[in-house]
Amino acid sequence: MPAEYTVFASLYAEFIFLSILVALFVFAWLTYTVLVHRQGVNQNPNLEKLTPGTFPKERDNLKAEITWFIGPIILIGYLTFLAWGSTVTMWANQPDPNAANTFDMDITAYQWFWEFEYNEDMTWDETHAAPQGTITYTNGTEGVTVFIWESVRDEFPGHTFQAEAGGDVVEFIDGSGMVSGESSNHRKSGHSVLTVSAINSNGDETILGVQHHVAAGFTSINEVWLPNEMDIVWHMNSMPIDDNPAVLHSAFPIEYANKEDIVPNIETTMFFTPQDVGDFEMVCAEYCGQQHSVMVATMHVVDSTQGGVA
Ligand SMILES: [Cu+2]
């Protein structure tokens, strides 16, 4: 099932509802016909006059014929109108790539994996022992300054506080009640992870919070982090790798129910706006060779604190 907030959820529900109505009507009529017109029940003498291969003109019913011509046309027309609405949403109402709420990415499909490339920086926090928002991270020229709120420090008396990013360990100086420290390895390139922890006298570590940062230009394979509640725009291409040619694929992020072909030598685009955090699957929906079925990527939708800020 597509996520409830997508245009496809109501489309799906309405198609199912109308299908059930049509099925009820057809099966009710079928049952009635089978029971009433079975041999020995209906004694209509006209039935005996039927000649195989000849249409019984005398039993013609123009009204019935027009009804079962017009009725389905109205139904099909209405379903087309509904489906059109979602197509227009996907193709005509694409978000402005330069808008502040647009998160722009490049996707490349290979035989048989997905590559995601970031065109913008993105930052998000994982909450651990410290309540959300009680560790602040400030980006400066020399590095990232971490500040732990007093309420959190009070819960860990006699501990030292440490931040670690890419082997760069910063111990916090506890001066005038201020606990802060700077990590110069964080937010520089690629996907960097800054872990803030409290360490007791035995050396036991409690993780207070973790900050992730992905820099523009970073690429990842079969795994992607997406900022929640932003318009994600994917520019999609199919590329060859080693002996494997560029072939037709189709990106299908199941949760958002949209699907767009990825065609060799043509750039296609797709957009969606996640509204729930969590892990979701994206599969390839166009048969692309032997290992088509393993072309699965995980999309981690996270509450980004600075997603989209270039
Ligand atoms: Cu594929």
Residues whose N, C-alpha, C, O or C-beta is under 5 A from the ligand:
A	BS01	CU	L248 H249 S250 C284 E286 C288 M295
